[in-house]
Amino acid sequence: MNDLLGHFIFFSMLFSLVNAVYQLQIRKKAQGNIVFVILFFHIFIWQLLIWFLHSDLFEGHVILIFPEILQFFGGPILYLFYNKLIDPAYSIRLKHSIHFIPGFLVMIAMVTAYLLVDKFYLILRFYKNYLSSTPEVYFVIAVIFIGPLSIFCYLLAVMWKNRNKLFKKGWSQNTETVIKVTLFQVLYVEVMVVYAIVIKTTTGHIFPSLSIFLTPYLILIFYTSLLYPYYHEILKTSANETPNKKRYVQSRVESLDTDDIILKLNQLMIEEKSYQDENLTLPKLAQKLAISHHQLSEVLNKNLEQSFHDFINNARIEESKKLLINEPKSSVLSIAYAVGFNSRSSFYNAFKKASGLTPSDFRKSLLTYKKS
């Protein structure tokens, strides 16, 4: 085995595990975040098996047929992950388990073939040397190519389902940035799948090189989480935001008393502190005001000149400033959760963006001023 390639696969494997653990630690166990963690643990297990495969560990063992099997689970996991990430209204239900049935059927068939068919492991690894008209060869070829094709089709379904959000212009700057990043991630995986199919067709040896191409995908998501710690929150809260360009050619609020709506909106923020709900979305807030989310979006953008995400975050930041001063014994993290943020990093980023200081520096500066 090429030592450099082996080290690279090992690094990529550990990096996927770090991604999963990192996301599990910094985020609460919301439905979408759990799917995120599952995705990275899936990648970790897949790369672990690839490392076994190419380091000659467990040579010929049944576990080494699972890299092909896991591809059938990759499509459904990516489909659920990106749908939940892009559209917070997308609910993962028991009925979605039907997407995983093909994977389990393939797993049963593959293990059975491994146990009953002579040299099945060798046929799977070197199928181009066994091109004969036998059922086991046809079965292997079907598994090898249908797996990545299913991932490709699932991601096409994601882009089609969310086309109105992914391919439109005129969002707020933060929303547009994270939409572009998300779209790039999806397209990058699609390119990887096409590459995998081409390599399987020409050489039959796919997994080491695919592991190399998978690493930038992992780094991209990890770097995005560090650079935009509120990344998932923006997509979540802005999912129903309407683009700015040509937004209000036909106003939806002409028949409404916008001053009254703004008054009620402020009451919800001040008296009920609706911003404390970390799962607050544009439709949920609009429902409290008895208007549509399109109408609320128009009021926020035209009358208050803020996106929904910015409006809620500003309310959270103002409340956090009071708590940082009035509750000196409370930790910054507890205050972040109290005002509605779902992670320390998203709170720090939003606070610094609004005030130019981190929450800790803000608290220290105020306490120092009081003492002087």
matplotlib code that plots the C-alpha trace (Angstrom):
import matplotlib.pyplot as plt

x = [0.0, 1.2, 2.1, 1.3, -2.1, -2.8, -1.9, -4.1, -7.1, -6.4, -6.3, -9.6, -11.2, -10.2, -11.3, -14.8, -15.0, -13.8, -16.5, -19.2, -18.0, -17.5, -21.1, -22.5, -20.7, -21.6, -25.2, -28.2, -29.9, -32.3, -33.6, -31.5, -28.3, -28.7, -28.9, -25.7, -23.9, -25.2, -23.9, -20.4, -20.4, -21.5, -18.6, -16.2, -17.3, -17.1, -13.5, -12.5, -13.5, -11.6, -8.5, -8.9, -9.3, -6.2, -4.0, -4.6, -6.3, -9.1, -8.2, -11.2, -13.3, -17.0, -16.8, -14.8, -17.9, -19.6, -18.1, -20.3, -23.3, -22.9, -23.3, -27.0, -27.4, -25.5, -28.1, -31.0, -28.8, -27.7, -31.3, -32.7, -29.8, -29.9, -33.7, -33.8, -30.9, -32.4, -36.1, -36.8, -40.4, -39.2, -40.0, -38.3, -40.9, -41.1, -42.3, -38.9, -37.4, -38.6, -35.6, -33.3, -35.0, -33.0, -29.8, -30.8, -32.0, -28.6, -26.8, -28.7, -28.1, -24.4, -23.8, -25.7, -23.7, -20.4, -21.3, -22.7, -20.8, -17.2, -14.7, -17.4, -15.1, -12.6, -15.4, -16.4, -12.9, -11.7, -15.0, -13.3, -11.3, -14.5, -16.6, -18.7, -22.4, -23.0, -25.6, -23.1, -21.1, -24.3, -25.3, -21.9, -21.9, -25.5, -24.4, -21.2, -23.0, -26.5, -25.0, -23.4, -26.2, -28.6, -26.6, -26.5, -30.3, -31.0, -29.0, -30.8, -34.0, -32.7, -31.9, -35.2, -37.2, -35.4, -34.9, -36.9, -34.5, -31.2, -31.3, -33.0, -31.2, -31.8, -31.5, -30.0, -26.2, -25.9, -28.6, -27.2, -23.7, -24.9, -27.2, -24.2, -22.1, -24.8, -25.3, -21.6, -21.5, -24.3, -22.7, -19.3, -20.8, -22.4, -19.1, -17.5, -20.3, -19.7, -16.0, -16.6, -18.7, -16.1, -13.3, -15.3, -16.0, -12.4, -10.2, -12.5, -10.4, -12.3, -12.1, -8.6, -9.0, -12.6, -11.4, -8.9, -11.7, -14.0, -11.5, -12.0, -15.8, -15.2, -12.8, -15.3, -18.1, -15.8, -14.3, -17.8, -18.8, -15.9, -16.2, -20.0, -20.9, -24.5, -24.6, -27.3, -29.3, -29.4, -30.7, -33.2, -34.6, -34.4, -35.9, -39.1, -37.5, -38.5, -35.8, -35.2, -35.2, -38.6, -39.9, -42.9, -44.2, -47.6, -47.7, -49.3, -49.8, -51.7, -54.9, -53.1, -52.3, -48.5, -48.1, -50.3, -48.4, -45.1, -46.5, -47.7, -44.3, -42.5, -44.8, -44.0, -40.3, -40.5, -43.4, -43.5, -39.8, -40.6, -36.9, -36.1, -37.4, -34.4, -36.6, -38.5, -39.1, -40.7, -44.0, -44.2, -43.8, -46.3, -48.8, -48.7, -49.4, -52.3, -50.7, -48.9, -45.1, -44.9, -46.7, -44.4, -41.3, -42.6, -43.2, -39.7, -38.0, -39.9, -40.8, -37.9, -35.3, -34.2, -34.4, -36.1, -32.8, -31.3, -34.5, -34.5, -30.8, -30.9, -33.6, -31.5, -28.4, -30.1, -31.5, -28.1, -26.5, -28.9, -28.2, -24.4, -24.6, -27.3, -26.3, -22.5, -22.5, -24.3, -22.0, -21.9, -23.1, -26.1, -27.0, -26.6, -29.1, -31.4, -31.9, -32.5, -29.1, -28.4, -24.6, -21.9, -20.2, -23.3, -23.9, -20.3, -20.4, -23.7, -22.8, -19.4, -21.1, -23.6, -21.4, -17.8, -17.0, -17.2, -19.8, -16.9, -15.2, -18.5, -19.1, -15.6, -15.7, -19.0, -17.9, -14.6, -16.5, -18.8, -15.9, -14.2]
y = [0.0, 3.5, 4.9, 8.5, 7.5, 5.5, 8.4, 10.7, 8.3, 7.9, 11.7, 12.1, 9.4, 11.1, 14.5, 13.3, 11.9, 15.3, 17.0, 14.8, 15.2, 18.9, 19.4, 17.1, 19.2, 22.7, 22.2, 21.0, 17.8, 19.4, 17.2, 18.8, 18.7, 15.0, 14.3, 16.4, 14.2, 11.1, 12.2, 12.6, 9.4, 7.7, 9.2, 8.2, 4.6, 4.5, 5.9, 3.6, 0.6, 2.1, 2.4, -1.3, -2.2, -0.5, -1.3, -5.0, -5.3, -7.9, -9.0, -10.9, -10.3, -9.7, -6.1, -5.1, -5.5, -2.7, 0.3, -0.6, -1.1, 2.2, 4.1, 3.1, 4.8, 7.9, 9.2, 9.1, 10.7, 13.5, 14.0, 14.4, 16.5, 19.1, 19.3, 19.8, 22.3, 24.4, 24.2, 24.2, 23.3, 20.0, 17.4, 14.1, 11.4, 7.7, 7.4, 8.6, 5.3, 3.8, 5.5, 3.2, -0.1, -0.5, -0.2, -2.9, -5.2, -4.7, -5.5, -8.7, -9.7, -8.8, -10.7, -13.7, -13.7, -13.4, -16.5, -18.6, -17.5, -18.7, -15.9, -13.3, -10.9, -11.1, -10.5, -7.5, -6.0, -6.9, -7.2, -6.2, -9.4, -11.5, -10.1, -13.2, -13.9, -15.1, -13.8, -12.9, -10.7, -8.9, -8.4, -7.0, -4.6, -3.5, -2.8, -1.0, 1.5, 1.9, 3.0, 6.2, 6.8, 6.8, 9.5, 11.5, 11.2, 12.1, 15.3, 16.2, 15.8, 18.1, 20.8, 20.4, 20.5, 23.6, 25.3, 28.4, 29.1, 27.9, 29.5, 32.9, 36.2, 39.1, 37.6, 39.4, 39.2, 36.6, 34.4, 34.7, 33.7, 30.5, 29.6, 29.8, 27.7, 25.1, 24.9, 24.5, 21.6, 19.8, 20.4, 19.3, 16.0, 15.6, 16.0, 13.4, 11.0, 11.5, 11.0, 7.8, 6.4, 7.3, 5.7, 2.6, 2.2, 2.7, 1.2, -0.4, 1.1, 4.0, 4.3, 5.7, 8.5, 9.2, 9.5, 12.2, 14.2, 13.7, 15.5, 19.0, 18.5, 17.8, 20.8, 23.0, 22.2, 22.4, 25.8, 27.1, 26.2, 28.2, 31.1, 31.3, 29.7, 30.9, 29.2, 26.7, 29.3, 31.7, 29.0, 28.0, 31.4, 32.8, 29.8, 31.7, 35.1, 36.7, 38.0, 41.8, 42.3, 43.1, 42.0, 44.1, 44.9, 44.0, 44.7, 42.2, 44.7, 47.5, 46.5, 46.1, 48.6, 48.2, 50.5, 48.2, 45.2, 46.8, 47.6, 44.0, 42.8, 44.9, 43.6, 40.0, 40.9, 42.9, 41.3, 37.7, 37.6, 35.4, 35.6, 33.2, 30.4, 29.0, 27.4, 30.6, 30.9, 33.5, 31.5, 30.9, 34.6, 35.6, 33.1, 34.9, 38.2, 36.6, 37.5, 35.5, 35.1, 37.0, 39.9, 39.9, 39.7, 42.7, 44.7, 43.9, 44.8, 47.8, 49.4, 48.3, 47.7, 44.4, 40.8, 38.4, 36.9, 40.3, 41.5, 38.5, 38.5, 42.2, 41.5, 38.7, 40.8, 43.7, 41.3, 39.6, 42.9, 43.4, 40.0, 40.3, 43.4, 42.5, 38.8, 38.9, 35.4, 33.8, 32.3, 33.6, 30.3, 30.2, 33.7, 32.7, 29.9, 32.1, 34.7, 32.1, 31.2, 27.5, 27.6, 29.7, 30.4, 31.8, 34.0, 35.3, 36.0, 37.8, 39.8, 40.9, 41.8, 44.0, 45.7, 45.2, 43.3, 39.8, 39.2, 38.7, 41.9, 43.8, 42.5, 43.4, 46.9, 47.7, 46.2, 48.2, 51.4, 50.8, 50.3, 53.5]
z = [0.0, -0.8, 2.6, 1.7, 0.4, 3.5, 5.7, 3.7, 4.0, 7.7, 8.1, 6.2, 8.3, 11.5, 10.2, 9.5, 13.0, 14.4, 12.3, 13.8, 17.4, 17.0, 15.7, 18.4, 21.1, 19.9, 18.8, 20.7, 19.5, 17.1, 14.3, 11.6, 13.7, 14.4, 10.7, 10.3, 12.9, 11.3, 7.9, 9.3, 11.2, 8.0, 6.2, 9.0, 9.0, 5.2, 5.2, 8.1, 5.9, 3.0, 5.2, 6.2, 2.6, 1.4, 4.4, 3.8, 7.2, 7.4, 3.8, 2.4, 5.5, 5.1, 6.5, 3.4, 1.2, 3.2, 1.4, -1.6, 0.7, 2.5, -0.7, -0.7, 2.6, 1.6, -0.8, 1.7, 4.4, 2.1, 0.9, 4.4, 5.6, 2.9, 2.8, 6.5, 6.3, 3.5, 4.6, 8.3, 7.6, 6.2, 8.9, 9.0, 9.7, 10.1, 6.4, 5.3, 6.6, 3.3, 1.6, 3.6, 2.6, -0.6, 1.5, 3.9, 1.0, -0.7, 2.6, 3.0, -0.6, -0.4, 2.8, 1.5, -1.8, 0.2, 2.2, -0.7, -3.8, -4.3, -4.7, -4.4, -2.5, -5.4, -8.0, -6.1, -5.9, -9.3, -11.3, -14.6, -14.5, -14.1, -16.9, -17.7, -18.1, -14.6, -12.1, -9.5, -11.9, -13.1, -9.4, -8.5, -11.5, -10.6, -7.0, -8.0, -10.3, -8.8, -5.5, -6.7, -9.2, -6.3, -4.5, -7.7, -8.1, -4.5, -4.8, -8.0, -6.1, -3.4, -5.9, -7.7, -4.5, -3.3, -6.6, -5.7, -2.9, -4.3, -7.7, -7.0, -6.6, -4.2, -0.8, 2.1, 2.2, 4.9, 3.4, -0.1, 1.2, 3.0, 0.1, -2.3, 0.1, 0.4, -3.4, -3.9, -1.4, -3.3, -6.7, -5.4, -4.2, -7.6, -9.3, -7.0, -7.9, -11.6, -11.0, -9.1, -11.9, -14.5, -12.5, -11.8, -15.5, -16.6, -13.8, -11.3, -8.5, -7.0, -3.3, -2.6, -5.1, -4.0, -0.4, -1.5, -3.2, -0.2, 2.1, 0.6, 1.2, 4.9, 5.2, 3.5, 5.9, 8.9, 7.8, 7.1, 10.6, 12.0, 9.6, 9.8, 13.2, 12.6, 9.2, 9.9, 11.9, 8.9, 6.6, 9.2, 10.0, 6.5, 4.8, 4.0, 3.4, 0.1, -2.2, -2.3, -6.0, -7.4, -4.1, -3.6, -7.1, -5.7, -2.0, 0.3, 3.2, 1.6, 3.5, 6.8, 9.5, 9.5, 12.5, 14.5, 13.3, 14.3, 17.7, 18.2, 17.0, 19.6, 22.3, 21.3, 21.6, 24.9, 26.8, 25.6, 24.6, 21.6, 20.5, 23.3, 21.2, 19.4, 16.9, 16.1, 12.4, 10.2, 9.8, 13.5, 14.3, 11.6, 13.0, 16.4, 14.5, 12.5, 9.2, 6.5, 6.6, 3.3, 4.9, 7.9, 5.7, 3.8, 7.0, 8.3, 5.1, 4.0, 7.4, 9.6, 6.9, 8.4, 7.5, 9.9, 10.9, 11.7, 13.6, 15.9, 16.5, 17.4, 20.0, 21.4, 21.5, 23.3, 25.9, 26.3, 27.1, 30.0, 31.3, 31.0, 33.2, 35.6, 36.1, 36.5, 38.0, 34.9, 32.4, 28.8, 27.5, 29.8, 28.7, 25.1, 25.6, 27.6, 24.9, 22.1, 20.5, 20.1, 20.4, 22.0, 18.6, 17.0, 20.0, 20.0, 16.2, 16.3, 19.4, 18.0, 14.7, 16.5, 19.1, 17.9, 21.1, 22.3, 25.1, 27.6, 26.6, 26.7, 30.2, 31.4, 29.9, 31.6, 35.0, 34.8, 34.0, 37.0, 39.3, 38.1]

ax = plt.figure().add_subplot(projection="3d")
ax.plot(x, y, z, "-o")
ax.set_aspect("equal")
plt.show()
